[in-house]
């Protein structure tokens, strides 16, 4: 009994806390897909991209809620892959797990390249060198204990969230002519072909791309396995992270569309 109590105490001391899991979930979604990749989506659809983000955001919210319900009903299984295995068998679970691993391998490379492009303004090194450095740094963080990893993810994700909030706040000052000369927000938003300059079909065609950029919130279920209260923490995160992610995307992209004409956005350029 004493050994069991010590094990529980150690897990509570060294495991991930709720704030870690929340920021890991947000940080997994907010990345190059928003800061760089959204520019291509804006060019392809114009202001209607907001509808695409809203549709995908609702889908993510529903998936996260369903995942949370499964965790509450059957806690302690670990990642969402285990729930796939339980429902559809070992073969489907095995395939899903490796496909998810391959997805993050691709994402790691694309995020490292996008991060290197952002860092080039401050660090005068080739993109490949900065990308390699970022991958090595991330790998070192992954080798750390869960508590250290959680703290690193918390603060790194916090920087991204703070950047979005600052961007939205400063953009609002321009939109309402409080700071600087102001901007013709209505003209920028609707004055270049209306809300659907390329038609509604362009929004539907980009749904898979938007899904790719907004994936990552499901990582909360993986992170919760290292927390002191897995079921409780996952349930709490899955209720709120979908709404927060959708609001971050909608707010930041809306500010882009209000501050500058969508026709001035260049695909592949950072939005900050």
Long-range contacts (C-beta under 8 A, 24 or more apart in sequence): 8-228, 11-228, 12-228, 13-147, 14-145, 14-146, 14-147, 15-146, 15-147, 15-226, 15-227, 15-228, 16-146, 16-147, 16-149, 16-150, 16-223, 16-224, 16-226, 16-227, 16-228, 16-233, 17-150, 17-227, 17-228, 18-227, 18-233, 18-236, 18-237, 19-154, 20-150, 20-151, 20-153, 20-154, 20-223, 20-227, 21-150, 21-220, 21-223, 21-224, 21-227, 21-233, 21-234, 21-237, 22-220, 22-237, 22-240, 22-241, 23-153, 23-154, 23-157, 23-158, 23-161, 24-150, 24-153, 24-154, 24-157, 24-219, 24-220, 24-223, 25-216, 25-217, 25-219, 25-220, 25-223, 25-237, 25-241, 26-157, 26-160, 26-161, 26-217, 26-241, 26-244, 26-245, 26-248, 27-153, 27-156, 27-157, 27-160, 27-216, 28-215, 28-216, 28-217, 28-219, 28-220, 29-214, 29-215, 29-216, 29-217, 29-241, 29-245, 29-248, 30-157, 30-160, 30-161, 30-164, 30-245, 30-248, 31-111, 31-114, 31-160, 31-216, 32-110, 32-111, 32-113, 32-114, 32-115, 33-212, 33-213, 33-214, 34-164, 34-213, 34-248, 34-249, 34-252, 34-271, 35-114, 35-118, 35-270, 35-271, 35-272, 36-114, 36-117, 36-118, 36-268, 36-269, 36-270, 36-271, 37-114, 37-209, 37-213, 38-213, 38-249, 38-252, 38-253, 38-256, 38-271, 39-265, 39-266, 39-267, 39-268, 39-269, 39-270, 39-271, 40-209, 40-267, 40-268, 41-206, 41-209, 41-210, 41-213, 42-253, 42-256, 42-257, 42-262, 42-265, 43-262, 43-265, 43-266, 43-267, 44-198, 44-202, 44-205, 44-206, 44-267, 45-197, 45-198, 45-202, 45-203, 45-206, 46-192, 46-193, 46-195, 46-196, 46-197, 46-198, 46-202, 46-262, 47-189, 47-190, 47-194, 47-195, 47-197, 47-257, 47-262, 48-195, 48-196, 48-197, 48-198, 48-200, 48-202, 48-203, 49-203, 49-206, 49-210, 49-253, 50-250, 50-253, 50-254, 50-257, 51-203, 52-203, 52-206, 52-207, 52-210, 53-210, 53-214, 53-246, 53-249, 53-250, 53-253, 54-246, 54-250, 55-203, 55-207, 56-207, 56-210, 56-211, 56-214, 57-214, 57-242, 57-243, 57-245, 57-246, 57-249, 57-250, 58-246, 59-211, 60-214, 60-217, 60-242, 60-245, 60-246, 61-242, 61-243, 61-246, 62-242, 63-218, 63-242, 64-217, 64-218, 64-237, 64-238, 64-239, 64-241, 64-242, 65-238, 65-239, 65-242, 67-218, 67-221, 67-234, 67-238, 68-234, 68-235, 68-237, 68-238, 68-239, 71-221, 71-224, 71-230, 71-231, 71-234, 71-235, 71-238, 72-231, 72-235, 75-230, 75-231, 76-230, 76-231, 78-221, 78-222, 78-225, 79-221, 79-222, 79-225, 80-218, 80-221, 80-222, 103-215, 107-215, 107-216, 108-135, 108-138, 112-138, 114-270, 117-270, 118-270, 118-272, 146-226, 150-223, 150-226, 161-248, 163-272, 164-248, 164-251, 164-252, 167-252, 167-255, 167-272, 168-251, 168-252, 168-255, 171-255, 171-256, 171-258, 171-259, 172-255, 174-259, 175-255, 175-258, 175-259, 183-258, 183-259, 183-260, 185-258, 185-259, 187-261, 188-257, 188-258, 188-259, 188-260, 188-261, 188-262, 189-257, 189-258, 189-262, 191-261, 192-261, 192-262, 192-263, 197-262, 214-245, 214-249, 217-241, 217-242, 217-245
